[in-house]
Amino acid sequence: MTNPKSEIQNPKSVAILGAGAWGASLANLATANGHQVRVWSRQGSQTLEAVLKDVQIVLSAISMIGVRDVASQVQSFPLSPETIFVTATKGLDPQTTCTPSQIWQQIFPNHAVVVLSGPNLSKEIQMELPAATVVASNIPTAAELVQLVFSSHRFRVYTNPDPLGVELGGTLKNVIAIAAGVCDGLHLGTNAKAALVTRGLTEMVRIGNNWGAKTETFYGLSGLGDLLATCNSPLSRNYQVGYQLAGGKSLTETLANLQGTAEGVNTCRVLMQRAKQQNIPVPITEQVYRLLQGEITPRQALDELMLRDIKPEYNY
């Protein structure tokens, strides 16, 4: 593989949209590799037009709720046809159930779109602890260029040809992470947590396959890897939602005390809507949804899962 350092001889201009913890972490990685990085946020002093001027890569790290609006704004400024869009947002659009990359691709049909997703807790990346991620695109050269821009000795970047699978892995695991937080908050033990996470992965694969994603993608870094990181770390906002709910706090109170957005809350609602339309069995997602809606307690959600009809592990 090409040494990432060689890319410094050919620095790229990168616009990072979103100055939250994740956007800042990615900006730091590209800057450390010698690229020209400009960061835009709604609260910042630089205009979107100034940040986008002559850029080769536009990376979006904004929360799901703002993706369509910001992408539409970007469309009103002149960009080179060679500009690559990278999306690092995890979530689903409540109106259309689209993923972030699908929104960017709809608005910029002639541009390469790359998905960046993996087991990447931004706080650990800011501390320069080692991590790995995946960049996925239907256009291999675009993924390889983004791989070079962000790879370093502490951040290993892999390419993948299944952008939808990579994106859904990072999105769907947030719902399972809420369930994992509940599991730990109720002190149910390691056996219960292992069962929950494993069955959660099965559910993610089932949903992903229905949408057209490849099974093997979910067993990689952006699926299983991200699931393990998010389900086992108090640094995960989605895990914290479940943990606090298990401790007796209300959802409103929990979300008010969170720093940043727990995308799993919105994702769960959108997922239930889509699962009903497509008739996909999603038992864990369904119990998380009922818990978030205040229909059941954390303990009742557990009982519902444990008392389901017995069945084979796999449908051969």
C-alpha positions, 0 to 999 in steps of 0.5 A: 500500500502507498505510504500515506506520507507520500500524499503530502507531496500532493496535498488536497484541499478539504472542506469539513462541514460540521465542527462537532467532535467527529468533524474536528477529529477528521479535520485534525487527521487530514491536517496532520497529513499536510492537507489544506483543511477548512472547517464550516459550522453554522456558528462559525465565522467562515461562510459556506461559500468561502469554505467550499471555494476550489475544494477537492473533497467535501466531508460532511460530519453534520447531524442527520437532521441537517444533511438535506438542508446543508447539501441543498445549500452546497448545491448553490455554489460552483464546484469542480465536477471532480469534487468528491463528497464524503459522508461521515453521518450515521442516521436515517432521514425521517421523511424518506428513510434515505441514508446520508449518502443517498441524499448527497447522491440524489443532489449531486448525481454526477459526483463520487460519494464516499461513506466513512464509517467505523468503530470511531469514538471521537474522544479516543481519536482526539486522544490519538489512540489507535483506531481503524475505519472504512471508506466505501464507494461505488467508485474505487478510485474515489475511496482510495483517494479518501483513504490516503487523505485520512490514513496515518500511523494511528488511524488505519483506513480500509476501502470497501465496495459496499457503501450502503452496507458500510453506512447501514452498519454505522447507523443500525448499531446505534439502536442496538447500543441503546439496548446494550446500555439498558442491559448494563444499566440493569446489571444483567451480566456478561452472558445477557450482553453477549447474547444481545449484541450477537442477536443484534448483529443478526438483526442488522444483517437482516435489515441490511440484506433487505435494503440491498447491502452485502452480508459480509460487510456487517462482519467487518469494521463498519458493522461488527467492529462499530457494534462492539465499540458502541455497545461497550463504551460509556463514551457512546451517546446511544449507550448512555441513552439506554443506561440512563433509561435503565436507571430510571431517567426519562428520555427527555431528561437523558437527551437534555444532559447529553453532549451531542446527538444520539442518532439511534433515537431517531434511527429507531423510529425511522427503522420501525416505520420501514420494517413495518412497510417491508415486513422485516422482523426486528424484535430488538429494534421493536422493544427499543422503540417501545421503550423510547416511546414510554410504552414499556419499562426497561425490565418489560422490554427484556421480558418481551425478548426473553419470552419470544417463541423458541426457534432455530438460531438460523433459518437455513 
